[in-house]
Amino acid sequence: MKLNKTLSIFLLVHLLVWSVLPIIWRANLPMDSAEALIWGMMGEWGTNKHPPLSGWLADWAFIWGDKNPASLYVLSQVLVVGAIFYIYKIARLFLKRDKALIAAVLMEGVAYYSLVTPEYNCNIVALFLWPACTYHFYQGIKENRLSDWLAFGFFAGLNLLNKYVSGALLLSLGLYLLFTTTGRKCLTSWKLYFSALLGLTLVVPHIIWLYNRDFFVIDYFLGRTGGHNLPYGLGHIVYPLKFLASQIMTSAAALLVLLTAWYHGKEQKATLAQDKKQFIFFAGILPLMIMTAVPLLVGVKLKSMWGSPVLYMLTVIWFAYLPFEVSKIKDKLIVSAYGLLFLFAASFSLQCWFTLSPKFNLDARDFVNSINKKNIQYTGGNVWLASTIGAYHYNNPAVIFDLNFAGNPWINKTDALKQGILVVEENLGAYNAHRAQHPRLEQAKTYRFTAHGAGDKSKEYTIYYGFVSGEK
């Protein structure tokens, strides 16, 4: 497909703006980004939270970027640009060129594709993988080309290697195969099963990895969804509504532009064929319904960010069910998309300018350089601080999250205790708790820094660190 020139320019502007802004405003990587980089450095087929793909990509970008942590900002935007491009390709399957273009650029009004993208994590990777997977699935159904089925199997496998929530998309596509006439026709194609075999082949090493570690990652999900459940079964009502509300709020800017254009524009009758509407429902609406059904049925709380890839067909859905004429207002809508881009860019800049959060204000390189020890092989303790040391120290030491060897089975405990460990925490109580577990941990040294916000506001912070001396 020939790439639209207007879309190309828009994607280039997005790439430049959102890659440069965090480099200007932030003196350290966001926690999720630093943590993902540490996962990638481990070279394992899994982590203590997610499958391994986001970590691998972070590590590759880090290496290609000459070990500059800022390379993760660029990686994040490359993935977002790829996501919007695939959304355009999906839109072209159902919409005319102008509407497909508008559908793509207005995704900038969804905060998941703009405001939060400087923090690279598995959700950013999912933004790209979901539309890529869907596009090749649809092409496989319509054209039955082996290349499309192989691409679908490849992206489906990568989806599962990135985040387990992708199961909502794959389940929805599987239900499309079972419950639609078009889908059932594909069940006789050997190419479909060959693509499934390819995807499964990619995932099997991760499943084996989980099995050998007693599926300990389940503890992470129990911790993230449990502990906050409401009494009297209210969680079955409150949590799904809260999850849906968070997705609406995240999309509010894009929805407002679409609603305004629809209200003032010339309303059109929906002209999509029924089979195309069926696909849009199964691929674009059903995944959100499945995710919302989890708190509805189980009564547990889902993090709003877990729904970030689910909105990938938001604008396509709008044009499918609430179409309006765009020929006369196309330029205005493109300008609106640029307006959303720079509005969110300004919001991000103001957030960085005003915030007194230590995670925005710590000068990572100064902190790492202040630690008077060069040959650091291991560090552990606070996830954010230890990951920051692992990312910015020239030796890139292995990180023991929370200094918990049971939760970091890839770490050689014997070697770590032999080499010595740099322990770092945000408060003295947590640091002294480590001293109770490791008698050779020295008394805490301190690193102090000041967070400066707008209007001469400031706040002092202290980081506590020390060394578990190595065994003789």
N, C-alpha and C positions, 0 to 999 in steps of 0.2 A: 504494500500500500504506500503510495506517495505521501510523504508527510506534508501536511498543510503548512504553508509559509508563516501564516499568522500564529499558528500553534507553536511552530519552531521558535519564533522570536519570544513568545510568552514563556516557553519552557526555559529558554536560555536566561531570560531575566530572572525567573524564579531561582534557577540554579545559582546565579551569581549573588543575588540578594541574600538568600538564606544560607549560602555557604560563608559569605563574608561577615554577616552580622554577628554570629556567635564568636568568630575569631576576634572581632573588635571588642566585644562586650565582656567576654568571659575569659578569666585567667586560669580556668581549670575545666576539665570535662564534666558534664553532668554525671550523676552517680550511675545511672543505667548504662551510659556509654562506656565509662571506665570499667564497670563490672563486665560488660560484654567483651571488652578487649581482653580482660584477664581470662575469661572463659576460653577465648580463642587461643591464647598463649598456651593453655593447658594441652590442647590438641586431643581432647577427649571426645567420645561419641555422645556426650551428655553433660549436663551441669546439675547443680543443686536446685534449679528452678525450671529450666526449659531444655528443649532439644538443642543441639549444638550449632545450628546453621548461623544464627546471628553472631555468635562468637567467632566462628571461622571467618565470616566476611569482614568483621572488624579487624581481626589479626592480619588478613591479607591486605586490607587497605592501609593498615599501620605500616606494614613492611614496604608496600609500594610507595607510601608517602615518606620514606626515609625515616621511619619511626617518629614521625611528628604526630602527636595525638590529635591535632586539628584535622588530620586526614579523615577522621570519623565524621566531621561536619560535612565534608564533601560527599562521603559515601552515603550519608543519609539523604542528601538532596538528589544524588544520582538515582537512588531508589524511588524517591517521590516523583521525579521527572519521568522515570520509566512507568510508574503507576498511572500517571495522568495520560501518558501516551497510550497505554493499553486500554484505559477507559475510553479514549477517543476511538480506538479500533473497535471496541465493543459497541459504542454508540453508532458507528458507521454501519454496523450490521442491521440496525433497526431504524436509523434516522438519516435524513438527508445531511449533506455535508455541513451546511451552516448550523443546523441544530446540533450536530455531533460536536462541532467546534465549541459552541456555547456550553454544551454539557460538560466538555472536558475542562475548559478554563474556569468555569464557575466552581469546580471542586476546590479551588483556592479559598473559597469561602467556608469550607469545612476545616475547622481548626486542626484536625488530625493531619491535614495535608499542608499546613502552613505554620501556625503558631507553635505547635509542640514538636515540630520536626528537628530542631537543633539537638534534641535529646535522642540520639540513636539508640534503638533497642529492637527487640523482635517484632514489636508492633509496626515499626517503620518498614521492616522487611516484608511483613504481611501485606502492607499497602500495595506493594508491587506484585507479590505472588498471587493474591486473590484474583485480580483482573486478568493476569497472564494465564492462570489456570482456566478461568471461565471462557476466555476467548478461544483458546485452542480446543476446549471441550465442545463448544458450539460448532466450531469449524469441523471438528471430527464428525459430529453428528450430521452436518449438512453435506460435507464433501466426501467424508469417509476416506480421507487421505492418511496414509500411514504416518507421514511427517507430523500432521496435526495431533494424531493420537499419541505419538511418541512424545511430542512437546507437552501434551496434557499429562501423561504419566510422569514425565520429568518434573513438571511444576507441582503436580499433586504430591509427589514424594518429597520435594523440597518444602512444601507447605507443612507437611507433618514433621519434617526435620527442623522446622522453625518454631512452631508453636502448636500446642495440642488443640487450641480453639479452632484451628483450621478444619477440624473434624466437622464443624457446623456447615461449612461450605461443601465439603465432600459428601456429607450425608444428604444435603439438599440436592446435589447433582445426581446422587444415587437414586433418590426418590423420583427425580425427573425421569430417569431411565425406566423405573418400574410403573409409574402412574400416568404416563402420557403415551399416546399412540406413536409419536415420532421417536420417543425414547426407547420403547419396547422393540422397535424395528432394529435398533442398534445392538440389541442383546445377542443377535445371531452373528455379529461381526467378530472375527478372530482378532482384528486390530484393537478393539476395545480391551480385550483380555490381555493382549500383549502389552498395552499401555499400563494396565493395572499391575502386571508382573514387573514392569520397569519401576513403577512407583514403590511397590512392595520391596523390591531389591534394594532401593535406596534407604528404606526405613529399617530393614532387618537388623543391621549392625547396631542401631540405637536401641532396638527392642532387646537384643542380647545384652547390651551394656546395662540396661535397666534391670534385666533379670539377674545379672550377676551382682547387682547392688540392691537386691530385694525391693526394687521399685521405690526407693527412698524418696524420690521426688514428690510422691503423693503427700508427704508431710507438708510440703510447701503449699499445695492447694488447700489442704485442710486448714493451714494457718491463715491463708489469705481469705478464705470464705467463712471460716468459723470464728467464734469468739465475739461476734457482734450480733448474734441472732436475736430478734425481737420476741418478747413473750406473747403468749396467747395466739400463736400462729399468725401474727401481724406481718411477719417477714414474707409470707406468701403473697401479700398485697403490696406492702410498701416497697420491697426490694425490686420487683419487676417494674413498678411504676417509676421508681427512682432511676433504674437503668435506662428505661426508655426516655425519661426526661433529660438525662445527661446526653443522650445521643441527639436529641432535638436541640438542646442548647449548643452543643458542639457544632451543629449544622445551621445554626440560626441565621448567620450572615448570608449564606448561600440561599437558604429558603426564603429569606426576605427579598432578595433580588428576584428570584423566580416568581414569588407571589406577586410582587409589584408589576413585573413584566406581563404576567398572565392576566392580572386585573385590568391593566391599561391597554394591553395588546388585543389583537383580534383573535378571539377564541376560535379554535378549530375543532372539528370532530376527530376523534381518535381513528386513525386509518390503519393501524397495525393489524396484521392478520392474527387470528386467534392463537395459532401455534407459537408465534413470536411473543405474544403476551404471556402465554403459558411459561415460556422459558424465562422471561423477565421475572415472573413471580417466583419460580423455583430457585433461580440463581441470585436474585436481588432482594426479594422480600422474605422468603422462607428462612434464610440463615439468621436474620434478626429475630424472627418469631421463635426459632429454636433456642437461641441464646436467652431470650426473654422467658421462655418456658422453664428454664432451669431454676431461677429463683421462684417462679410461680409455683412449681411443683415441689421443690425441695425446701424452699424457704431460706435459702442462703444468699448472702450478698455477693454480687459480682462487681469487680472493679470496672468503672466506666471505660477505662482505656482498653479493656479486653474487647470492647465492641468497635475499636477503631477501623479494622478492615471491612466490617459488615456494611459500611455506608458507601462502598465503592460504586454502587449503581444508583445512588440517590438521584442524580440529575437525569439519568436515563429513564428512571421510573417516572419522574415528573413529566417528561415529554411524552412518555408512553400513555399516561393516564390523564394528564392535564395539558394537552398540547396547546401551543399558541404560535402565531405567526412571528417569525424573527427577521424576515427579510428587511423590514424598514427600521428595525431597532438593533440590528446586529452590532453595529459599531458602538452603540451606547452600552450594550451588554459586555462587549470586550473591554471598553473603558471601565465598566463596573468591576470586571475581574481584576484589572490592574489596580483599581482603587482598593479592592479587598486585599490584594497582595501587600500594598504599601500601608494600609491600615493595620494589618496584623504585624507587619515589620515594625511600624512605629510602636505598637503595643508591646512587642517583645523588647524593643530598645528602652521604653519607659520602665518596664518591669525590671530590667537589669540596672537601670539608673537609680530607681527608688529603693529597691530591695536591700535589706540588711541581712539577708540570709547568708550564712557562712558558705553554703554550697555555691553561691554566685560570686562571693568576694574573696575566697581563699586564693592566694597566688601560689599555684601548685609548684612551680619551679623554684620559687624562693623557699617554700616549705621543705621540699626535698633536698635542696642544696644546703639548708641549715642543719640537716642531720649529719653529724660529724662521723660518718662511717661510710666507706666506699663499697666494700665487698659485702653487700647485703644479698643473701640468697633466698631468704624467706621473710615475709612480713604477714602480719595477721591482726585481727581485732575488728574494729569498726569497718563495715563493708565499704563505705564511701572512702574513708581515709586510706585504708589498706590498698584499695583498688587504685587510688590516685598515686600512691607510691609505686605500685606495680607498673603504672602507665608512664610516669614521668621520670623515675629513677633510671639512669643510663643502663643499669644492670637488669632492669625489668624483673625484679624478684618474684618468685611464686607467691601467691596470696592464699592464706588460710582464712577463709571467711569466718568471722566471729571467733577465731582461734579455736575452732571446734574440729578436731581431726575426724570425728565420726561423720560429720557433715561434709567433709572434704576427702573422700576416700581415694582420690587420685594423688594426694600428697603422701610422700614417704615420710612417715612420722619419725622413724629412726634417724633418717638423714637430716630432717629439719632440726631435731633436738641436738644432733651432733654439730651442725653448722651454726646454729643460733638463729633466733627469730627477732625481728624488729616488731614490737607490739605498739599499736597506736589506738587511741580512743578519744572520744569527744568530751568525756567527763572523768573525773578522778575516781569516782566510785566504781565505774566499769573497769578502769585500769587496775585498781586494787583487787577486784574480783579475780582478774587473771593472775595476780601475784599469789593469791591464795592457792591457785591451781598449779602454778609454776614457781617454786621457791627460788629458782635462779634468776627470776625476772627482777631487774634492778628497780630502785625507786624512780618514780616518774620524773622525766625531764619535761620541760614545757616549751611550746612554741606559741607565741602570742601574735595576733594580728587584729587589725581594726577594719571593720566593714564600714564603708562610707556610702551614704545614700544622698539623695537630693536634699537641698535645704540645710546643709551642714549637719545632717543627722549622722550619727555614728554609733557603733556598738563594738565592744571588745570581746574577743573570743580567745580561748586557750585550748590548745591541743596537747594531750599528754602522750608521751612516748618513752620507750626504753627497750632494752635488749634482754632477751633470755639468752644468757651466755651458753655457748656450745659445750657439749660434754667433752671431757678430755679422754 
